[in-house]
Amino acid sequence: MSWETIGYRPAPRLETFLRDHEPSTTGLSDHYRRSSLDPRGRRGGRFLHLPDRAVLYQGPSGLFMPFAMDAVGPDLRERSQLKKRIGLFPRIRTVMGTEHDVQALDALLSPQVRDTVAYDLLYLPHHSFPSLLPPPLPELRIATPQPREWRALLQVQIAYEMEEVLLPGRTPVPAHSKAHLLDSLSNHLVLVALHRDQIIARVATNARGLRTDQIGGVFTLPEWRGRGVARWLMSHLLQRIGREKRDASLFVKQTNRTAQKLYRGMGFTFVSLYRISYYL
């Protein structure tokens, strides 16, 4: 069986493969659903699909997302064909996926790794979503911000990126933070907690798969932590997701014990080790 280059929709066989393997493929499903696709990789990303066995998404910015790379195994013909298909596509800048898949792609392509962040991939089916929680303080309320309100969230976005996203030694670029924020507000579900009209916390989805929503961008201002604000917001976000009978997934840093305790306490269970690697 040969690798297929897919830069179009619909691709029923690929779509079925992605759906059947969520939550591990939720991010790939999101790119399949809403990214610009181009089989030549000039105006958008593309998928390399070993039918019913493995898939690799290549983004035009150098993002690679592999899944089930162990299906390639020691078959030299399939490995050689995959390397040829990758070809001169934009060089690798970031690879994200299960730890095993990222390691397998590293072994195949031998890029020079600059940094790696380790996560746990967690999952919660919609029928296990917790009940809505009351606000931890009576003066708190929840709002759903619109893209035109991005200025009110920009400093929270930057604080989140500095704490959870940027590599050591990197500083936020406000224009990039604004672009990420506008994409989130335009294409995903974002909830914020307000105290006397001041934003003190937020939760959001950051990828919408074919049957699973991936949660990300969870952040509470330091002075408001430890009061149950994030748990309260999460219960409302899950209820919104559950209205469509969609499941939820997320990946959380292995070193973030507070977040690990929050998510597991809400019923999320471990799926696999997850990794994001950055390259020179």
N, C-alpha and C positions, 0 to 999 in steps of 0.2 A: 504494500500500500504506500502511496506517495503523499507528500505534503502538498496541500492546496493553498494558494494565495487568494485571500478573500478581501476584497475592498469594496463591497457592495452589500445592499440589503434588498430583499430578504435573502437569508442563507439558512434555510430550514434545518439542515443537518447540524450546522454550527450552533444555531439557536437552541436546539434541543439539548445538545451536549452541554452548553453553558447553563441552561436552566436546571438540568439534572444534577449539576455539581455545585450549585450554590449551597452554602454561603462561600465556599472557597473561591468561586468564580464571580462573585458579585461585582467586583470592580471591572472585570472584563466585560460582563454583561452590560454595565453602564456605558462603556465605550462602544459596544456594539449598538446599543439603543440610540445614543445621541451624538457620537463623535462624527466628524467628517471622515469618510472612508475613501481611499484611493488605492487600488491594487499596486500602483507604481510608487506610492509613498510620496508623491510630490505635493499634493494638496490636502493630505489627511493621513490618518493612520491606516493600518491594515492588519489582518489576522493571518497567521500561518496555522493551518489546521491539518493535523494528521487524523483523518476522519474517525470519530468515536473513540479516540485514544488520547490525544494531547492537543494543546493550543498555545500559541504565543501571540500576544498583541504587541505591535511595534508602533509607538507614537512618533509623530514627526519631530518632537522636541527631544528625542532620545530616551523616552520612557519605554521599558520593556516589561511585560507582565506574562510570565510563563505559568502554565498549569499542566500537571501530570507529565512532566518531562521524563520521569522514570519509564514511561511507556516506550520511549525511544530506545532505552537500554543500550546494549553493546552493538546493536545493528549498525555496522559501519556505513552501509549504503544510506540508511535513513539519517544518520548523523551528518554525513557529508552533504546530503541533499538539503538538510535544514541550514547548514552553514552557508551553502550556496544561495539559498533563498533569501537569507538575511542580507547577504551581499554587501553592497555599498550603502545600505540604508543608514540614516544618521547614526553616528557612533553612540554607543551606550553611555548614558549619563546616569540613569536610575533604573534599578530593577526591583520590583516589588512582587511578593507572592509568598507562598508557604516557604519555610526555611529550606525544605528539601528541594523545591523547584528552583529557588534562587541559586543554591549550591550547584545544582545540575547544570544550569545555564552558565555559571561561572566556569565549571569544568570544561564545558564545550567550547566556550569562546575565549577563555583565559584573559579577561580584561583586568586592568590594574585597579583594585579596590581602594578607595580613599577612606570610606567610613561605612559602618554598618550599624543599624539600630534594630534591636530584637523586640518582638512583640508576641503576644498571645492572641490568636484569632478566637473570638467567642461568638456564640449563637444562641438565639432565643426564638422558638416557634411562636406564632401569634396566639395559639391557644393557651400558652403559658404566660402571657403578658400579665404583669401585676395590675391591681386595681389603682384607680386614681387616688393620689394622696392629697390631703388638704395642705394649704400653704403653711410652712413652718412658723410664719409670723403673719398676723392678720392684715398688715399693711402691704403685703406683697401681692403682686398681680402678674399675669402672664400676657404677653403680646406677641403677635406675629408680624415682624417688621417687613416692610416692602422695600424694593430696590431704591426708591427715591429717598429712603431714610438711612442710607449707607453711612452718612457722616456721623450719626449717633453711635454707630457700632465700630467705627474704624479703630479707635484706641483699644477696644476690647479685642478686635481681630489681631492687632499688632502684639498685644500682650500675650495672646494665645500662641502666636507664631514663635515669639521669643522663648516661651516656656516649653512648647511641645513639638515644634516643627523644625526650627532652624538648627543647623549643626553648630557645635561649639566654635566660637570665634566669628560667626556670621552675624550680621546686623540686618534688621528688616529694611526693605525698600518700600516706602509708603505707596508708590504707584503699583507695585506688585500686590501688596496687601489689599489695596482697593480693588484691583482686578479680581482677586480670589473672593473677596467679600461680595462683589456684585454678582459673580457667577453663582455663589451660594444662595444669595437672596433671590436670584432670578430662576434658578433651576432646582432648588431643594427646599425642604421644609426646615425653617428656622424658628425657634421659640426663644424668647428672652424673658428673664425675670426682672421686674421693675420694683424699685423701692423709692416711692415719692418721685416717680418719673425718671429715676436714674437706673441705667442698666447695670445690674450687678452679676448676672450670669447668663449663659446661653447654652443651648443644645441644638444640634442640627443633624440632618442626614447629609452625607457627602457622596453617595453613589446609590443609584436606583437600579437594581438588577431586574431580572424578569419575574422573580417572585420574592425577592428579599431586598430590604432597604438597609444600607450600611450607615451606621451612625458615626459621626465624627465632629470635631470642633466643640467638644464639651469643655466648658471653661467657667470658672467662678472666680471673681475677684478675691485676692488673698484674704482681705478683711472679712469676707462673708463665708469663708470655708468652715466646715465642721458644724453647720447649722441645718443641714438637710435640704439645702436649696437645690443642689444638683439632682438629688433623688426625686424631689418633687417635680422638677422640670422634666426629668426623664420619664416619669410615669405618664405625664401628659403627652410627650412625644410618642411614646409607645402606643398610647390609646389612639392617636391620630393615624399612625401606621397600621394599627390593627383594624381600623374601620374598613380597609380594603383586603383584610385577611392576608396581609403580607407579613413575612417573618422579618427578624432584625438580626443584624450582625455588626461587629465592630472589631477593631484590633487595638490593643492597649499595651503600652510599654511594660515589659516584664518588671522593670524597676519601679513602676508607679504603684506602690502597694495600696494607696488610698483609693485610686480608681479601680484597681483589681477588686478590692473589697466591695466597693459600690456596685459594680456590675454583677459580680457573682452573687451578691446579696439580693439582687433583683431577679435572679434566676438564670442569668447567662451561664452557659457551660462551655468548656474548652473544646475546640475543634482541632487546632494544630498550632505549632509554632509558626510564626510569621516573621518576615524580614524585609527591610528596605535597605538596599545597598546603593552607595553613591560611588561614582567612578571618576578617575582622572581624565 
